[in-house]
Amino acid sequence: MLSDKMKLLEDRTICHFTRLCGIPHGSFNEKKISDYLCEWARGLGLKAAQDEHFNVVIRKEASPGNEAAGAVILQAHMDMVCEKSPSYKHDFKKDPIPYQIDGDMISTGGKTTLGADDGIGVALIMAILESDGFAHPRIEAVFTTAEEEDLSGALSIDGSLFTARRMINIDHAADNEVVLGSCGGMAAELALPVERIPLDSGHVCRTIGLSGLPGGHSGENIHCGNGNAIVLIGRVLRRCEPLGVLISEIFGGNFRTAIPREASVTTAVPRENTEAFDTALAEMEMAFKEEYLAAAPELRLSVTEATASQALSAACTERLIRALCLSPDGISAMSDRMEHVVESSDNLGELHLEEDVCRIICEIRAAYPSTAAYIADKIAMLSELLGARFRTFGHYPGWSYDPGSKMKEISNRVYAREFGEAQKNVVLHAGLECGCFYAVIPGLDAISVGPNMWNLHSPSERMSLSSVNKMARFLVKLLEELALER
């Protein structure tokens, strides 16, 4: 008899997902997975096309008798966020994802991100495309690239390729919900010029590391109170500024759409102030542990001896501390239309000190272009005050909620019939690619769904296997219902 794990791996959706785990597919590294999808589809006798961004479109004609039904787009993105535990050695450009199955959960055991966001969306569509056992309209499946970076894959899509005016995006993380709208956003960078000075023997160097925060998705988890490692390191530096601290090296965060879990700074402090410096660090660690007792019980502020021959000048150190402490981070405003929904936010996601510049990169999300522009303008004004350069990039459109959506009505009806409960209608404080498709396909009506997943964009990412099965069943029933629509 097969073990439970082997039975799970025989499930077609899980089988596809685990195979995708063996193909590196971080943002801008999707060629191999794109080629794989094309080859796989053609092996089934389906039409597959790949564009210059490595987006893939696969077409499957309607099941017999359902040719008159309106076509439907099934959409997911190929790329994943590449985050790992600091202690785990992993090269996302060549190593497979080290997935493990424990009961109903699939994860990496805290080693790396799992890539269920959005590998499971790809796998669910693959399982549908290879199945002929149910009624369905014409399917126009599209797999996009770079969603986690700048949505450039979806933004480059040619709308004339599609006959469908109905769309199911599979990039959500709660199986009892249907998403009916999402925010737009952009990346913003404050680039602060720096100058270095030599250090003398009158300074003692220490490296301060902050770790143990849970991190998370910069949109969906921005309201969770998980803490931001870059912000906390900024607070440490501000607390120690009166002691004459200088910054030698500083780093925090790996990706602007992930809430930073770790940050570190190598400091130089006058030898006569080292005792007061150590006391200040101990006090800050105690304060952080109290503030994040529930969210981060393993939070730690480590201090180790270091050596450095150079540091930023006192003036540069002062400007950088102000940039870290004054840069917007977290919730900007709550929605006035959807209870408990964030309207706009900013995630201070990356901090890089280079030879002559320090870059602070954040992700701005908002339901309205005007509020996103306001947050960007605040960072621009701060940049001007500090003598820094400012730019925005990675712009992507929002997806406005349509209360009259026919797809919403059909989805709600099918879910209630299949599972005996009401499906929750939600609008997300996260960027989904639906907005990109609305911009190029007139009259589009879209929804987004997906299985239960937790801790996206972090090594703690995990997914429920039974929920994947539930979502596979729901999608089949939804397609059967759409086949009846003429």
N, C-alpha and C positions, 0 to 999 in steps of 0.2 A: 504494500500500500504506500502511495506517495505521502510524504510528509506534508503538513499544512503549508510549509514554505514552498515546496515544489508545486503544490496545487495552485498557490497564488501566482507563481511564475509562469504557469500554464495559461492563466487568464490573458487574453490577447492584449488588453490595454496595458496590463502590468508588464507583459513580455516586451511590448514596444518601448515602454518607458525605461526598463532596465537596459535595453539595447542602446537607447539614446544616452544613457549614463556612461556608456563606454566610448562615446564620441565627444571630444572636447568641443564646447560650444558657448564660450563666453562671448560677450558683445564684440563685434568686429572680428570674430574668429569662427564664423559660421559656415565657411565654404564646405567643410567636410560633411557636416550634417545636412546642408542644403543638397549636396551631390547625392548623399545617401537617400534622401527623400525622393529625389527625381528617379534614381535607379530603382528604388522600391516600387514606386507608382507604375513605372513603365513595365516592370515585371508582372504587374497585375493587369496589364493591358489598358491602363488609364492614360489619358493625355496629361503630360506634365511639362511645364515651362519654367525656366529660371531666368531672372533678369540680372542686370549688372550689379545690383545690390545683394544678390543671392536670395532674394525673395523667391518663393516657389508657389506656383498656382497649379492645382491638380483638379481636373474636371471628371465628374462621374455622372452619366446620364440618369434620368429618372427611372425608377423601377417600372416594369411594364404596367400600363394602364394609368400611369400618373404623369404622363408627359405634359398634360395641360396645366398642371400645378405650377405656381410661380417658383422659380429657382431660389435657392438659399445659399448664402455664403457661410461657411464654417471657418473660423479664423483663430489662430494662436501664434505666438512668437517663438522662434527657435532659440534665442539667446537666453543666458542666465547671468545672474549676479555672481561674481567669483569672490567669495569671502571664506576665510579659513581660520581655524584656531591658530594662535601664534606658535604653539608648540608642535603643530602638525606640518610635516614637509609634504607639499603638494604643488605640482606645476599644472595650472589649469589649461595650459596650452597643449599638454600632451598626456596627462594622467587621467584615467577614468575616475568618475565619481565613486567613492567608496561606500556605496549604499549598504544598508543592513535592514533586515526585517525582524521586528520584535512584536509578535502578536499581530495586532491590527495596524501597527505603525511601521512606516518605512522612513528612515532617516540616515544620517551618516554617523550617528553617535557623537555629534558635536565636533566632527573633524572639519567638514567643509559645508558650504551650502549644498543642498540636495539637487536643486535645479528643477524641482516640481513646478516652480514658477519659471517657465511655463511649459516644461517638458511634458507634464501630464496633459495639458491641452493638446499638444501635438499628438501624443499617444492616443488620446480619446478619438481624435479625428481619424487617425490611421486605422483604428479598429473599426470605425464606421465605414470608411472607404473600402475596406477589404471584405465587408460583410454584404451578402445578398439575401439575407433572411428576413427582410422587412420592407414595407412600403416607404418610399421617400421621393421627394421631388428631385429635380436636377441639383446636384451639389457642386458648388464652386469653392473648393477648399484653398485657403491661402495661408502660407506660413511666412511670417515676416522676420526681419533681422533688426538688430540694434535697438530693440524696444527698451532695454534697460539703460541704454546710454543716451540716445537722442531721438529715438523713434524715426530715424532716417529711413529705415526700411519701409514702414507704413506711409511715411510722408512722400515717398517716391512712387507709390502705387498709381498705376494708370487706371482710372475709374472706368474707362471705356472697355476694359477687358471683361467686365462683369455684366451679365444680363439680370442678375438677382437684385432685388430691392428689399430683401429681408436678410438679416445677418445675425448669427450667433457667435459671439466672441467667447472663447473658453479660457478665461484668465482671471477668475474670481476664486475666493478661498473660503466660501461657506456654502454648503450644499442645499441649504434651505432658503437661500436668497436669490433674487434676480436683480442685477444691476441695471439701472435705467438712466444713468448719467455719471459723468466723472469730470474732474477738474482739468484745466490746462496748466501749463507752466513753462519754466525756463531754468537754465543754469545761470549763475552769476559768479563772477570772479573779481576779487579785490587783490590786486598785485602790488605789494608794498616794496619799493626799492629799499635795499639794506646796505649798510657798510660794516665791514669787520675791522676790529682792532686787535692788536696782540695782547695776550694776557701775561701778567707778571706773576711772580711767586707769591704775591700778596693775596691771591685768590685761591679759593678751594672749589673744586668742581664736583658736582653731583648730578647723576641722572635720575630724574623722577619719572616713574611710570605709573599711569593710572589704568587699571584693568578691572574686569569683573562685571562690567555693565552688560545688559542683555542685548543692546542694539535693537535692530528691527527695521522695518520698512519705513522710509522717511515720510510717507503719506499716511498709510493705514495705521501706523503705530505712533504717530507724532503726538497723539493725545494721551499716551499711556504712562507718561511720567518715568520713562526708562533712563533718563539722563543722557547727556552728550559728553563724551570724554574730552573733546576739544574745548568745550565751554568750561568744564571743570578744571582743566589744566590752566586755562586763562584765569580762573578765579585763584588758583594757587599762586600764579605769578603776580597777580594784583596784590594778594596778601603779603607777598615777600618783597614787593617793589621798594618799600621804604628801607629795606636792608641793603640796598645797592645791588640787587641781583642783576646779572647780565645773562642773555640767552646765547648759548653757543650753537646748539642744534635743537630742532623741534619738529615733531611729526605727529599727525593724528588722522585717523580715518583712512579708508581705502577707496570709498566710492560715495559720490555725493548723494545717491538715492538710498544709502544705508545709514542709519543713525550710528555714529562712531562708538565703537565699543572700547577702543584703546587709544591712548595718546601718550607721548613721552616728550620730555624736554631735558636737555643737558644744560645746567646752569653753572655760572661762576659767581661766587659771593665773596666779599672781603673776609679774610680769615678771622678778623675780630668779631664778625657777625654770624659765624657758623652755629654757635649755640642757639642764638635766637632764631636762626633759619631752621634748624632741626625742630625746635619747639613749634614754630609756625606750621611746619609740615605735619607734625603729629596732630595739631589742633584741626587742621583742614581735613585730615583723614577721618578723625572722629566726627566732624561735622557732616562729611559726605556719607559716612556709614549711617548716621542718624537720618539724614534726608532721604536716603535710598534703601532703608532697611527692608522694605517689602520687595522692591523691584530688583535690587542687586545685593543680596546678602553676602556675596563673595567679593564685593568691591574692595579693592586694595590700592593703596598709594605706596609704591615701593621706592626706596631710596638706595642707590648704590654709588660707590666712589667712582669717579671718572677722571679722565685727563683731557685737556683741550688746550690748544695753543692760541686759539682765537675765539672771539665772541663778538656779537653785535655791539655796536656802540651804545652808550647809555640812551642817547636820543632815539636810536632805532628800536632798542628794547622797549622804551616807553611807548612808541607809536604802535608796535606790534601788540603789546598788552592791551592798549586801548582798542585796537582793531578786534581782538578776540572778545573783549568784554562788551563792546558796543554793537557788534554785528548782530542783526536780528537772528533769533533762533527759536523754534517752537511755534506754537499757535499764534497767529496774528489776529484772526477773528473767527467767531463761530457763525454758522449759518442761521439766518433768521427764518428760514423756510422748512428746514429739516432738523428735527430735534436731535441733539447730540452729534451733529455732523460738523466737522471743521470746514469753514469756508476758505480760509487762506492760512498758509504757514510757510516757514522757511527752515531748512535743515542745514546747519553748518557742518558739511559733510567731509571736507578734506582740508588738510593743512600741510603744505610742503615748503620747506626752506631750501632754496637753491643758492647758488653762489652769490648772486647779487639781487635776489628778489624772494619775497615770501608770498606764496599764493594761498589765499583762503577761498575755497570753492563751495558754493551752497546750491541747493535745489529749492526753487520757489514753486509753490503749488497754490492755485486759486480757482474758485468757481467763476470769477469774473476777470477779464483781462485788465480791468481798471485797478483791482486790488493787487494783482500780480505786479503791475507797473509801479504801484505805490511802494511795495516792498523793495523792488529793484531800485527805485529812486532813493530810498533811505540808504541803501548800501552805496549808491553812487555819491550821495552827499557826504557820507562818512569817508569814502575814498578821497574825495576832494579835500576834506579837512585834514586828512593824514598825508596828503601828497602822494596818494597811490593811484594806479591806473585801474579803470573799471571797464568791464565788458559783460555782455550777456550772450548766451549761445544755447543751442539745444532747445529752441522754442517748439512747443507742440500745442495743438488746439484742444479746448475742452469739448465735452459732449453734453449738450443741454438736455435736461429732463423734459420728455414729452408725455404729459398725463394721458393723452389720447392714443398712445402706442398700441397698435394691434398686436404686435409681438408680445408685449407685456400681457395683454388679455389672454392670448393663447397659452403662454407659458404658465400663468397663474392657474388657468383651467386644467391643464395637463398635470401640473404638480399636485393640485388638490385631489384630482381623481386618482392618481397613482399612489399618493402617500398619506391621504386622509387628513391633511392639515393645510393651512393657508401658506402660500409662499410669501416671504417678506420682500417687499419692494424697497430697494435702497438706492441711494446716490452716494458714490464714493469720493473720499478725499484722496484720490490717487489718479494717476494718468493712465487711461486705457486707449488703445489704438482706434477705438470706434470713432473718435472725433476726427481722425485722419481720413477715414472712409466716408464719413458724412460730408467732408469737404469736397469729395470728388465724385460721389455717386448721388445724384439728385433723387429725392424721395426715399432715401434709405430709412429703414426701421430696424433698430438693433437692440439686442439685449446681451448681457454677459452673465455667464454662470460658471461654476466649477466646484470641485470637491473640497472637503474640509482640509485646510492646511494651516499651519501655525509657524510663527517666527521666520517669516520670509526675509530674505536678504541677510540671513545670519547663519552661522554653523549649527544653530539649534533648529533649523528648518525641519519640519516633519509633516507627514501626510497620512491620513486614514485610508487604508486599503478598502474597507467596506464602503466608505464614502465614494471612492472611485467607482466601485461597482454600482452604487446608487446613481451616480451621475451618468454612467454609461447607459443604464436603463432609462433614465429620464430623457436623455438625448434621442434615443431611439423612438420613444413614445412621442416626443415633441416633433420629430421628423415625420412620423406617421400622421400626426395631426396636420402638419403643414402640407402633406401630400393631398389632403382633402380640400384644402383651400384653393379655389379657382379664381 
